[in-house]
């Protein structure tokens, strides 16, 4: 997910998406330990998407880069 797409979402949507990605990341990590993971790069993508969303939420909270809390 691109930062531009994330910035277009509301705060509530970002929190919901972050929660969903964190659950998916947990499941991917668990599956990678138990069985062969078909797409190990998915873990990396999820971690980066979560970090991107949390960063934008924090920017909005602090008023950085002209973003207003939604």
N, CA, C and O atoms as a Tripos MOL2 file, in Angstrom:
@<TRIPOS>MOLECULE
protein
  280   279    70     0     0
PROTEIN
NO_CHARGES

@<TRIPOS>ATOM
      1 N           0.8430   -1.1640    0.0000 N.3       1 UNK1
      2 CA          0.0000    0.0000    0.0000 C.3       1 UNK1
      3 C           0.8990    1.2400    0.0000 C.2       1 UNK1
      4 O           1.8630    1.3180    0.7610 O.2       1 UNK1
      5 N           0.5820    2.1750   -0.8330 N.am      2 UNK2
      6 CA          1.3660    3.4000   -0.9610 C.3       2 UNK2
      7 C           0.9630    4.4030    0.1200 C.2       2 UNK2
      8 O          -0.1600    4.3690    0.6240 O.2       2 UNK2
      9 N           1.8840    5.2900    0.4650 N.am      3 UNK3
     10 CA          1.6120    6.3090    1.4840 C.3       3 UNK3
     11 C           0.4790    7.2260    1.0360 C.2       3 UNK3
     12 O          -0.3070    7.6900    1.8620 O.2       3 UNK3
     13 N           0.3920    7.4870   -0.2590 N.am      4 UNK4
     14 CA         -0.6650    8.3580   -0.7780 C.3       4 UNK4
     15 C          -2.0390    7.7280   -0.5210 C.2       4 UNK4
     16 O          -2.9880    8.4300   -0.1750 O.2       4 UNK4
     17 N          -2.1420    6.4140   -0.6900 N.am      5 UNK5
     18 CA         -3.4050    5.7130   -0.4270 C.3       5 UNK5
     19 C          -3.7460    5.7740    1.0550 C.2       5 UNK5
     20 O          -4.9050    5.9590    1.4240 O.2       5 UNK5
     21 N          -2.7310    5.6180    1.9020 N.am      6 UNK6
     22 CA         -2.9520    5.6300    3.3480 C.3       6 UNK6
     23 C          -3.4020    7.0090    3.8030 C.2       6 UNK6
     24 O          -4.2910    7.1230    4.6470 O.2       6 UNK6
     25 N          -2.8060    8.0480    3.2600 N.am      7 UNK7
     26 CA         -3.1680    9.4170    3.6480 C.3       7 UNK7
     27 C          -4.6070    9.7650    3.2590 C.2       7 UNK7
     28 O          -5.1980   10.6720    3.8450 O.2       7 UNK7
     29 N          -5.1690    9.0690    2.2940 N.am      8 UNK8
     30 CA         -6.5370    9.3310    1.8690 C.3       8 UNK8
     31 C          -7.5930    8.7070    2.7600 C.2       8 UNK8
     32 O          -8.7850    8.9510    2.5730 O.2       8 UNK8
     33 N          -7.1730    7.9070    3.7220 N.am      9 UNK9
     34 CA         -8.1240    7.2240    4.6030 C.3       9 UNK9
     35 C          -8.3440    8.0000    5.8890 C.2       9 UNK9
     36 O          -7.5170    8.8130    6.3020 O.2       9 UNK9
     37 N          -9.4700    7.7300    6.5010 N.am     10 UNK10
     38 CA         -9.8070    8.3120    7.7940 C.3      10 UNK10
     39 C          -9.0080    7.6080    8.8900 C.2      10 UNK10
     40 O          -8.4960    6.5070    8.6850 O.2      10 UNK10
     41 N          -8.9050    8.2530   10.0540 N.am     11 UNK11
     42 CA         -8.1720    7.6680   11.1780 C.3      11 UNK11
     43 C          -8.7690    6.3370   11.6210 C.2      11 UNK11
     44 O          -8.0350    5.3890   11.9000 O.2      11 UNK11
     45 N         -10.0880    6.2620   11.6850 N.am     12 UNK12
     46 CA        -10.7390    5.0330   12.1180 C.3      12 UNK12
     47 C         -10.4340    3.8890   11.1460 C.2      12 UNK12
     48 O         -10.2080    2.7540   11.5640 O.2      12 UNK12
     49 N         -10.4300    4.1950    9.8630 N.am     13 UNK13
     50 CA        -10.1050    3.1820    8.8530 C.3      13 UNK13
     51 C          -8.6690    2.7060    9.0180 C.2      13 UNK13
     52 O          -8.3870    1.5150    8.8950 O.2      13 UNK13
     53 N          -7.7710    3.6300    9.2950 N.am     14 UNK14
     54 CA         -6.3660    3.2660    9.4720 C.3      14 UNK14
     55 C          -6.1720    2.3800   10.6990 C.2      14 UNK14
     56 O          -5.4120    1.4130   10.6600 O.2      14 UNK14
     57 N          -6.8580    2.7140   11.7800 N.am     15 UNK15
     58 CA         -6.7520    1.8790   12.9870 C.3      15 UNK15
     59 C          -7.2950    0.4800   12.7230 C.2      15 UNK15
     60 O          -6.6980   -0.5110   13.1430 O.2      15 UNK15
     61 N          -8.4250    0.3990   12.0300 N.am     16 UNK16
     62 CA         -9.0150   -0.8990   11.7030 C.3      16 UNK16
     63 C          -8.0720   -1.7050   10.8080 C.2      16 UNK16
     64 O          -7.8340   -2.8860   11.0590 O.2      16 UNK16
     65 N          -7.5330   -1.0610    9.7590 N.am     17 UNK17
     66 CA         -6.6140   -1.7420    8.8470 C.3      17 UNK17
     67 C          -5.3470   -2.1890    9.5660 C.2      17 UNK17
     68 O          -4.8280   -3.2720    9.2960 O.2      17 UNK17
     69 N          -4.8500   -1.3620   10.4760 N.am     18 UNK18
     70 CA         -3.6600   -1.7240   11.2420 C.3      18 UNK18
     71 C          -3.9200   -2.9530   12.0940 C.2      18 UNK18
     72 O          -3.0890   -3.8580   12.1530 O.2      18 UNK18
     73 N          -5.0740   -2.9880   12.7550 N.am     19 UNK19
     74 CA         -5.4270   -4.1570   13.5670 C.3      19 UNK19
     75 C          -5.5130   -5.4150   12.7120 C.2      19 UNK19
     76 O          -5.0200   -6.4730   13.1030 O.2      19 UNK19
     77 N          -6.1380   -5.2990   11.5460 N.am     20 UNK20
     78 CA         -6.2720   -6.4490   10.6580 C.3      20 UNK20
     79 C          -4.9100   -6.9390   10.1690 C.2      20 UNK20
     80 O          -4.6610   -8.1440   10.1280 O.2      20 UNK20
     81 N          -4.0370   -6.0170    9.8040 N.am     21 UNK21
     82 CA         -2.7070   -6.3980    9.3340 C.3      21 UNK21
     83 C          -1.8730   -7.0190   10.4510 C.2      21 UNK21
     84 O          -1.0930   -7.9380   10.2020 O.2      21 UNK21
     85 N          -2.0320   -6.5250   11.6850 N.am     22 UNK22
     86 CA         -1.2990   -7.1190   12.8020 C.3      22 UNK22
     87 C          -1.7640   -8.5540   13.0600 C.2      22 UNK22
     88 O          -0.9460   -9.4240   13.3580 O.2      22 UNK22
     89 N          -3.0600   -8.8030   12.9470 N.am     23 UNK23
     90 CA         -3.5690  -10.1720   13.1000 C.3      23 UNK23
     91 C          -3.0420  -11.0680   11.9860 C.2      23 UNK23
     92 O          -2.6370  -12.2040   12.2330 O.2      23 UNK23
     93 N          -3.0500  -10.5530   10.7580 N.am     24 UNK24
     94 CA         -2.5560  -11.3160    9.6210 C.3      24 UNK24
     95 C          -1.0560  -11.6000    9.7640 C.2      24 UNK24
     96 O          -0.5910  -12.6900    9.4330 O.2      24 UNK24
     97 N          -0.3080  -10.6130   10.2580 N.am     25 UNK25
     98 CA          1.1210  -10.7870   10.4700 C.3      25 UNK25
     99 C           1.3890  -11.8840   11.4970 C.2      25 UNK25
    100 O           2.2920  -12.7010   11.3170 O.2      25 UNK25
    101 N           0.6110  -11.9000   12.5660 N.am     26 UNK26
    102 CA          0.7440  -12.9530   13.5730 C.3      26 UNK26
    103 C           0.5130  -14.3250   12.9520 C.2      26 UNK26
    104 O           1.2740  -15.2630   13.1900 O.2      26 UNK26
    105 N          -0.5420  -14.4300   12.1570 N.am     27 UNK27
    106 CA         -0.8540  -15.7010   11.5110 C.3      27 UNK27
    107 C           0.2470  -16.1150   10.5350 C.2      27 UNK27
    108 O           0.5930  -17.2940   10.4560 O.2      27 UNK27
    109 N           0.7930  -15.1670    9.8000 N.am     28 UNK28
    110 CA          1.8790  -15.4720    8.8600 C.3      28 UNK28
    111 C           3.1230  -15.9480    9.5950 C.2      28 UNK28
    112 O           3.7750  -16.9020    9.1670 O.2      28 UNK28
    113 N           3.4520  -15.2910   10.6930 N.am     29 UNK29
    114 CA          4.6190  -15.7160   11.4710 C.3      29 UNK29
    115 C           4.4150  -17.1080   12.0470 C.2      29 UNK29
    116 O           5.3280  -17.9330   12.0340 O.2      29 UNK29
    117 N           3.2240  -17.3620   12.5460 N.am     30 UNK30
    118 CA          2.9270  -18.6720   13.1070 C.3      30 UNK30
    119 C           3.0200  -19.7470   12.0300 C.2      30 UNK30
    120 O           3.6240  -20.7980   12.2440 O.2      30 UNK30
    121 N           2.4160  -19.4770   10.8630 N.am     31 UNK31
    122 CA          2.4530  -20.4300    9.7560 C.3      31 UNK31
    123 C           3.8770  -20.6790    9.2680 C.2      31 UNK31
    124 O           4.2130  -21.7970    8.8770 O.2      31 UNK31
    125 N           4.7150  -19.6400    9.2900 N.am     32 UNK32
    126 CA          6.0840  -19.8180    8.8160 C.3      32 UNK32
    127 C           6.8860  -20.7130    9.7520 C.2      32 UNK32
    128 O           7.8360  -21.3680    9.3250 O.2      32 UNK32
    129 N           6.5050  -20.7440   11.0290 N.am     33 UNK33
    130 CA          7.1790  -21.6350   11.9720 C.3      33 UNK33
    131 C           6.6740  -23.0640   11.8640 C.2      33 UNK33
    132 O           7.4460  -24.0120   12.0070 O.2      33 UNK33
    133 N           5.3980  -23.2180   11.6160 N.am     34 UNK34
    134 CA          4.7810  -24.5420   11.6100 C.3      34 UNK34
    135 C           4.9500  -25.2510   10.2670 C.2      34 UNK34
    136 O           5.2070  -26.4540   10.2250 O.2      34 UNK34
    137 N           4.8090  -24.5230    9.1980 N.am     35 UNK35
    138 CA          4.8690  -25.1230    7.8650 C.3      35 UNK35
    139 C           5.6510  -24.2190    6.9280 C.2      35 UNK35
    140 O           6.0120  -23.0980    7.2870 O.2      35 UNK35
    141 N           5.9040  -24.7010    5.7530 N.am     36 UNK36
    142 CA          6.6290  -23.9000    4.7730 C.3      36 UNK36
    143 C           5.7530  -22.7290    4.3320 C.2      36 UNK36
    144 O           4.5830  -22.9050    3.9900 O.2      36 UNK36
    145 N           6.3300  -21.5530    4.3450 N.am     37 UNK37
    146 CA          5.5990  -20.3480    3.9640 C.3      37 UNK37
    147 C           5.7160  -20.1670    2.4530 C.2      37 UNK37
    148 O           6.8220  -20.1390    1.9130 O.2      37 UNK37
    149 N           4.5940  -20.0470    1.7780 N.am     38 UNK38
    150 CA          4.6120  -19.9280    0.3270 C.3      38 UNK38
    151 C           5.1080  -18.5580   -0.1440 C.2      38 UNK38
    152 O           5.6550  -18.4460   -1.2410 O.2      38 UNK38
    153 N           4.9240  -17.5190    0.6710 N.am     39 UNK39
    154 CA          5.3380  -16.1770    0.2750 C.3      39 UNK39
    155 C           5.9630  -15.4540    1.4720 C.2      39 UNK39
    156 O           5.2730  -14.7000    2.1580 O.2      39 UNK39
    157 N           7.2470  -15.6690    1.7320 N.am     40 UNK40
    158 CA          7.8780  -15.0310    2.8940 C.3      40 UNK40
    159 C           7.9630  -13.5090    2.7920 C.2      40 UNK40
    160 O           8.0990  -12.8310    3.8110 O.2      40 UNK40
    161 N           7.8840  -12.9700    1.5860 N.am     41 UNK41
    162 CA          7.9460  -11.5150    1.4460 C.3      41 UNK41
    163 C           6.6780  -10.8390    1.9650 C.2      41 UNK41
    164 O           6.6820   -9.6310    2.2010 O.2      41 UNK41
    165 N           5.6030  -11.5880    2.1450 N.am     42 UNK42
    166 CA          4.3500  -11.0370    2.6520 C.3      42 UNK42
    167 C           4.5280  -10.5200    4.0810 C.2      42 UNK42
    168 O           3.9130   -9.5230    4.4590 O.2      42 UNK42
    169 N           5.3680  -11.1930    4.8770 N.am     43 UNK43
    170 CA          5.6260  -10.7450    6.2440 C.3      43 UNK43
    171 C           6.2620   -9.3630    6.2070 C.2      43 UNK43
    172 O           5.8740   -8.4730    6.9640 O.2      43 UNK43
    173 N           7.2270   -9.1890    5.3350 N.am     44 UNK44
    174 CA          7.9090   -7.9030    5.2070 C.3      44 UNK44
    175 C           6.9500   -6.8060    4.7520 C.2      44 UNK44
    176 O           6.9730   -5.6980    5.2860 O.2      44 UNK44
    177 N           6.1100   -7.1120    3.7710 N.am     45 UNK45
    178 CA          5.1480   -6.1240    3.2750 C.3      45 UNK45
    179 C           4.1720   -5.7070    4.3690 C.2      45 UNK45
    180 O           3.8600   -4.5260    4.5130 O.2      45 UNK45
    181 N           3.6910   -6.6890    5.1430 N.am     46 UNK46
    182 CA          2.7540   -6.3740    6.2290 C.3      46 UNK46
    183 C           3.4140   -5.4920    7.2820 C.2      46 UNK46
    184 O           2.8150   -4.5200    7.7420 O.2      46 UNK46
    185 N           4.6480   -5.8290    7.6680 N.am     47 UNK47
    186 CA          5.3530   -5.0210    8.6650 C.3      47 UNK47
    187 C           5.5060   -3.5840    8.1850 C.2      47 UNK47
    188 O           5.3100   -2.6460    8.9580 O.2      47 UNK47
    189 N           5.8510   -3.4090    6.9310 N.am     48 UNK48
    190 CA          6.0450   -2.0600    6.3920 C.3      48 UNK48
    191 C           4.7280   -1.2980    6.2790 C.2      48 UNK48
    192 O           4.6830   -0.0960    6.5400 O.2      48 UNK48
    193 N           3.6580   -1.9900    5.8910 N.am     49 UNK49
    194 CA          2.3480   -1.3320    5.8120 C.3      49 UNK49
    195 C           1.8830   -0.8790    7.1950 C.2      49 UNK49
    196 O           1.3480    0.2190    7.3480 O.2      49 UNK49
    197 N           2.0900   -1.7330    8.2000 N.am     50 UNK50
    198 CA          1.7120   -1.3790    9.5680 C.3      50 UNK50
    199 C           2.5010   -0.1520   10.0200 C.2      50 UNK50
    200 O           1.9320    0.7810   10.5870 O.2      50 UNK50
    201 N           3.7960   -0.1550    9.7730 N.am     51 UNK51
    202 CA          4.6370    0.9860   10.1680 C.3      51 UNK51
    203 C           4.2080    2.2490    9.4430 C.2      51 UNK51
    204 O           4.1780    3.3240   10.0420 O.2      51 UNK51
    205 N           3.8790    2.1370    8.1700 N.am     52 UNK52
    206 CA          3.4490    3.2970    7.3790 C.3      52 UNK52
    207 C           2.1640    3.8770    7.9660 C.2      52 UNK52
    208 O           2.0450    5.0930    8.1200 O.2      52 UNK52
    209 N           1.2060    3.0180    8.2930 N.am     53 UNK53
    210 CA         -0.0720    3.4900    8.8400 C.3      53 UNK53
    211 C           0.1210    4.1420   10.2050 C.2      53 UNK53
    212 O          -0.4520    5.1960   10.4810 O.2      53 UNK53
    213 N           0.9300    3.5120   11.0620 N.am     54 UNK54
    214 CA          1.1650    4.0720   12.3880 C.3      54 UNK54
    215 C           1.8920    5.4080   12.3040 C.2      54 UNK54
    216 O           1.6190    6.3140   13.0910 O.2      54 UNK54
    217 N           2.8100    5.5340   11.3620 N.am     55 UNK55
    218 CA          3.5410    6.7880   11.1810 C.3      55 UNK55
    219 C           2.5960    7.9070   10.7650 C.2      55 UNK55
    220 O           2.6850    9.0190   11.2850 O.2      55 UNK55
    221 N           1.7030    7.6240    9.8420 N.am     56 UNK56
    222 CA          0.7700    8.6460    9.3760 C.3      56 UNK56
    223 C          -0.2160    9.0230   10.4770 C.2      56 UNK56
    224 O          -0.5690   10.1950   10.6140 O.2      56 UNK56
    225 N          -0.6640    8.0460   11.2620 N.am     57 UNK57
    226 CA         -1.5320    8.3630   12.4020 C.3      57 UNK57
    227 C          -0.8020    9.2700   13.3940 C.2      57 UNK57
    228 O          -1.3840   10.2220   13.9130 O.2      57 UNK57
    229 N           0.4660    8.9740   13.6530 N.am     58 UNK58
    230 CA          1.2510    9.7940   14.5740 C.3      58 UNK58
    231 C           1.4600   11.1960   14.0130 C.2      58 UNK58
    232 O           1.3810   12.1720   14.7590 O.2      58 UNK58
    233 N           1.7220   11.3150   12.7230 N.am     59 UNK59
    234 CA          1.8780   12.6260   12.0900 C.3      59 UNK59
    235 C           0.6050   13.4510   12.2550 C.2      59 UNK59
    236 O           0.6610   14.6430   12.5580 O.2      59 UNK59
    237 N          -0.5180   12.8180   12.0570 N.am     60 UNK60
    238 CA         -1.7930   13.5310   12.1940 C.3      60 UNK60
    239 C          -2.0130   13.9810   13.6320 C.2      60 UNK60
    240 O          -2.5000   15.0840   13.8790 O.2      60 UNK60
    241 N          -1.6530   13.1220   14.5760 N.am     61 UNK61
    242 CA         -1.8490   13.4590   15.9770 C.3      61 UNK61
    243 C          -0.9690   14.6430   16.3890 C.2      61 UNK61
    244 O          -1.3880   15.4940   17.1750 O.2      61 UNK61
    245 N           0.2450   14.6880   15.8540 N.am     62 UNK62
    246 CA          1.1770   15.7640   16.2140 C.3      62 UNK62
    247 C           1.0380   16.9930   15.3220 C.2      62 UNK62
    248 O           1.6260   18.0350   15.6110 O.2      62 UNK62
    249 N           0.2670   16.8850   14.2420 N.am     63 UNK63
    250 CA          0.0790   18.0120   13.3450 C.3      63 UNK63
    251 C           1.2580   18.2450   12.4290 C.2      63 UNK63
    252 O           1.4890   19.3740   11.9980 O.2      63 UNK63
    253 N           1.9990   17.2170   12.1260 N.am     64 UNK64
    254 CA          3.1720   17.3150   11.2530 C.3      64 UNK64
    255 C           2.7250   17.1860    9.7990 C.2      64 UNK64
    256 O           1.7660   16.4800    9.4870 O.2      64 UNK64
    257 N           3.4530   17.8940    8.9040 N.am     65 UNK65
    258 CA          3.2350   17.8340    7.4760 C.3      65 UNK65
    259 C           1.8450   18.3020    7.0510 C.2      65 UNK65
    260 O           1.3520   17.9010    5.9970 O.2      65 UNK65
    261 N           1.2280   19.1250    7.8440 N.am     66 UNK66
    262 CA         -0.0430   19.7190    7.4650 C.3      66 UNK66
    263 C          -1.2240   18.7720    7.5050 C.2      66 UNK66
    264 O          -2.2950   19.1030    6.9950 O.2      66 UNK66
    265 N          -1.0580   17.6230    8.0900 N.am     67 UNK67
    266 CA         -2.1640   16.6700    8.1740 C.3      67 UNK67
    267 C          -3.0270   16.9950    9.3820 C.2      67 UNK67
    268 O          -2.5160   17.1850   10.4850 O.2      67 UNK67
    269 N          -4.3020   17.0560    9.1780 N.am     68 UNK68
    270 CA         -5.2440   17.3080   10.2560 C.3      68 UNK68
    271 C          -5.8220   15.9740   10.7340 C.2      68 UNK68
    272 O          -6.1100   15.1040    9.9110 O.2      68 UNK68
    273 N          -5.9960   15.7970   12.0320 N.am     69 UNK69
    274 CA         -6.6730   14.5750   12.5000 C.3      69 UNK69
    275 C          -8.0700   14.4910   11.9230 C.2      69 UNK69
    276 O          -8.7960   15.4830   11.8710 O.2      69 UNK69
    277 N          -8.4310   13.3210   11.4980 N.am     70 UNK70
    278 CA         -9.7590   13.1560   10.8660 C.3      70 UNK70
    279 C         -10.6930   12.4320   11.7640 C.2      70 UNK70
    280 O         -11.8470   12.2050   11.4010 O.2      70 UNK70
@<TRIPOS>BOND
     1     1     2 1
     2     2     3 1
     3     3     4 2
     4     3     5 am
     5     5     6 1
     6     6     7 1
     7     7     8 2
     8     7     9 am
     9     9    10 1
    10    10    11 1
    11    11    12 2
    12    11    13 am
    13    13    14 1
    14    14    15 1
    15    15    16 2
    16    15    17 am
    17    17    18 1
    18    18    19 1
    19    19    20 2
    20    19    21 am
    21    21    22 1
    22    22    23 1
    23    23    24 2
    24    23    25 am
    25    25    26 1
    26    26    27 1
    27    27    28 2
    28    27    29 am
    29    29    30 1
    30    30    31 1
    31    31    32 2
    32    31    33 am
    33    33    34 1
    34    34    35 1
    35    35    36 2
    36    35    37 am
    37    37    38 1
    38    38    39 1
    39    39    40 2
    40    39    41 am
    41    41    42 1
    42    42    43 1
    43    43    44 2
    44    43    45 am
    45    45    46 1
    46    46    47 1
    47    47    48 2
    48    47    49 am
    49    49    50 1
    50    50    51 1
    51    51    52 2
    52    51    53 am
    53    53    54 1
    54    54    55 1
    55    55    56 2
    56    55    57 am
    57    57    58 1
    58    58    59 1
    59    59    60 2
    60    59    61 am
    61    61    62 1
    62    62    63 1
    63    63    64 2
    64    63    65 am
    65    65    66 1
    66    66    67 1
    67    67    68 2
    68    67    69 am
    69    69    70 1
    70    70    71 1
    71    71    72 2
    72    71    73 am
    73    73    74 1
    74    74    75 1
    75    75    76 2
    76    75    77 am
    77    77    78 1
    78    78    79 1
    79    79    80 2
    80    79    81 am
    81    81    82 1
    82    82    83 1
    83    83    84 2
    84    83    85 am
    85    85    86 1
    86    86    87 1
    87    87    88 2
    88    87    89 am
    89    89    90 1
    90    90    91 1
    91    91    92 2
    92    91    93 am
    93    93    94 1
    94    94    95 1
    95    95    96 2
    96    95    97 am
    97    97    98 1
    98    98    99 1
    99    99   100 2
   100    99   101 am
   101   101   102 1
   102   102   103 1
   103   103   104 2
   104   103   105 am
   105   105   106 1
   106   106   107 1
   107   107   108 2
   108   107   109 am
   109   109   110 1
   110   110   111 1
   111   111   112 2
   112   111   113 am
   113   113   114 1
   114   114   115 1
   115   115   116 2
   116   115   117 am
   117   117   118 1
   118   118   119 1
   119   119   120 2
   120   119   121 am
   121   121   122 1
   122   122   123 1
   123   123   124 2
   124   123   125 am
   125   125   126 1
   126   126   127 1
   127   127   128 2
   128   127   129 am
   129   129   130 1
   130   130   131 1
   131   131   132 2
   132   131   133 am
   133   133   134 1
   134   134   135 1
   135   135   136 2
   136   135   137 am
   137   137   138 1
   138   138   139 1
   139   139   140 2
   140   139   141 am
   141   141   142 1
   142   142   143 1
   143   143   144 2
   144   143   145 am
   145   145   146 1
   146   146   147 1
   147   147   148 2
   148   147   149 am
   149   149   150 1
   150   150   151 1
   151   151   152 2
   152   151   153 am
   153   153   154 1
   154   154   155 1
   155   155   156 2
   156   155   157 am
   157   157   158 1
   158   158   159 1
   159   159   160 2
   160   159   161 am
   161   161   162 1
   162   162   163 1
   163   163   164 2
   164   163   165 am
   165   165   166 1
   166   166   167 1
   167   167   168 2
   168   167   169 am
   169   169   170 1
   170   170   171 1
   171   171   172 2
   172   171   173 am
   173   173   174 1
   174   174   175 1
   175   175   176 2
   176   175   177 am
   177   177   178 1
   178   178   179 1
   179   179   180 2
   180   179   181 am
   181   181   182 1
   182   182   183 1
   183   183   184 2
   184   183   185 am
   185   185   186 1
   186   186   187 1
   187   187   188 2
   188   187   189 am
   189   189   190 1
   190   190   191 1
   191   191   192 2
   192   191   193 am
   193   193   194 1
   194   194   195 1
   195   195   196 2
   196   195   197 am
   197   197   198 1
   198   198   199 1
   199   199   200 2
   200   199   201 am
   201   201   202 1
   202   202   203 1
   203   203   204 2
   204   203   205 am
   205   205   206 1
   206   206   207 1
   207   207   208 2
   208   207   209 am
   209   209   210 1
   210   210   211 1
   211   211   212 2
   212   211   213 am
   213   213   214 1
   214   214   215 1
   215   215   216 2
   216   215   217 am
   217   217   218 1
   218   218   219 1
   219   219   220 2
   220   219   221 am
   221   221   222 1
   222   222   223 1
   223   223   224 2
   224   223   225 am
   225   225   226 1
   226   226   227 1
   227   227   228 2
   228   227   229 am
   229   229   230 1
   230   230   231 1
   231   231   232 2
   232   231   233 am
   233   233   234 1
   234   234   235 1
   235   235   236 2
   236   235   237 am
   237   237   238 1
   238   238   239 1
   239   239   240 2
   240   239   241 am
   241   241   242 1
   242   242   243 1
   243   243   244 2
   244   243   245 am
   245   245   246 1
   246   246   247 1
   247   247   248 2
   248   247   249 am
   249   249   250 1
   250   250   251 1
   251   251   252 2
   252   251   253 am
   253   253   254 1
   254   254   255 1
   255   255   256 2
   256   255   257 am
   257   257   258 1
   258   258   259 1
   259   259   260 2
   260   259   261 am
   261   261   262 1
   262   262   263 1
   263   263   264 2
   264   263   265 am
   265   265   266 1
   266   266   267 1
   267   267   268 2
   268   267   269 am
   269   269   270 1
   270   270   271 1
   271   271   272 2
   272   271   273 am
   273   273   274 1
   274   274   275 1
   275   275   276 2
   276   275   277 am
   277   277   278 1
   278   278   279 1
   279   279   280 2
@<TRIPOS>SUBSTRUCTURE
     1 UNK1         2 RESIDUE 1 A UNK
     2 UNK2         6 RESIDUE 1 A UNK
     3 UNK3        10 RESIDUE 1 A UNK
     4 UNK4        14 RESIDUE 1 A UNK
     5 UNK5        18 RESIDUE 1 A UNK
     6 UNK6        22 RESIDUE 1 A UNK
     7 UNK7        26 RESIDUE 1 A UNK
     8 UNK8        30 RESIDUE 1 A UNK
     9 UNK9        34 RESIDUE 1 A UNK
    10 UNK10       38 RESIDUE 1 A UNK
    11 UNK11       42 RESIDUE 1 A UNK
    12 UNK12       46 RESIDUE 1 A UNK
    13 UNK13       50 RESIDUE 1 A UNK
    14 UNK14       54 RESIDUE 1 A UNK
    15 UNK15       58 RESIDUE 1 A UNK
    16 UNK16       62 RESIDUE 1 A UNK
    17 UNK17       66 RESIDUE 1 A UNK
    18 UNK18       70 RESIDUE 1 A UNK
    19 UNK19       74 RESIDUE 1 A UNK
    20 UNK20       78 RESIDUE 1 A UNK
    21 UNK21       82 RESIDUE 1 A UNK
    22 UNK22       86 RESIDUE 1 A UNK
    23 UNK23       90 RESIDUE 1 A UNK
    24 UNK24       94 RESIDUE 1 A UNK
    25 UNK25       98 RESIDUE 1 A UNK
    26 UNK26      102 RESIDUE 1 A UNK
    27 UNK27      106 RESIDUE 1 A UNK
    28 UNK28      110 RESIDUE 1 A UNK
    29 UNK29      114 RESIDUE 1 A UNK
    30 UNK30      118 RESIDUE 1 A UNK
    31 UNK31      122 RESIDUE 1 A UNK
    32 UNK32      126 RESIDUE 1 A UNK
    33 UNK33      130 RESIDUE 1 A UNK
    34 UNK34      134 RESIDUE 1 A UNK
    35 UNK35      138 RESIDUE 1 A UNK
    36 UNK36      142 RESIDUE 1 A UNK
    37 UNK37      146 RESIDUE 1 A UNK
    38 UNK38      150 RESIDUE 1 A UNK
    39 UNK39      154 RESIDUE 1 A UNK
    40 UNK40      158 RESIDUE 1 A UNK
    41 UNK41      162 RESIDUE 1 A UNK
    42 UNK42      166 RESIDUE 1 A UNK
    43 UNK43      170 RESIDUE 1 A UNK
    44 UNK44      174 RESIDUE 1 A UNK
    45 UNK45      178 RESIDUE 1 A UNK
    46 UNK46      182 RESIDUE 1 A UNK
    47 UNK47      186 RESIDUE 1 A UNK
    48 UNK48      190 RESIDUE 1 A UNK
    49 UNK49      194 RESIDUE 1 A UNK
    50 UNK50      198 RESIDUE 1 A UNK
    51 UNK51      202 RESIDUE 1 A UNK
    52 UNK52      206 RESIDUE 1 A UNK
    53 UNK53      210 RESIDUE 1 A UNK
    54 UNK54      214 RESIDUE 1 A UNK
    55 UNK55      218 RESIDUE 1 A UNK
    56 UNK56      222 RESIDUE 1 A UNK
    57 UNK57      226 RESIDUE 1 A UNK
    58 UNK58      230 RESIDUE 1 A UNK
    59 UNK59      234 RESIDUE 1 A UNK
    60 UNK60      238 RESIDUE 1 A UNK
    61 UNK61      242 RESIDUE 1 A UNK
    62 UNK62      246 RESIDUE 1 A UNK
    63 UNK63      250 RESIDUE 1 A UNK
    64 UNK64      254 RESIDUE 1 A UNK
    65 UNK65      258 RESIDUE 1 A UNK
    66 UNK66      262 RESIDUE 1 A UNK
    67 UNK67      266 RESIDUE 1 A UNK
    68 UNK68      270 RESIDUE 1 A UNK
    69 UNK69      274 RESIDUE 1 A UNK
    70 UNK70      278 RESIDUE 1 A UNK
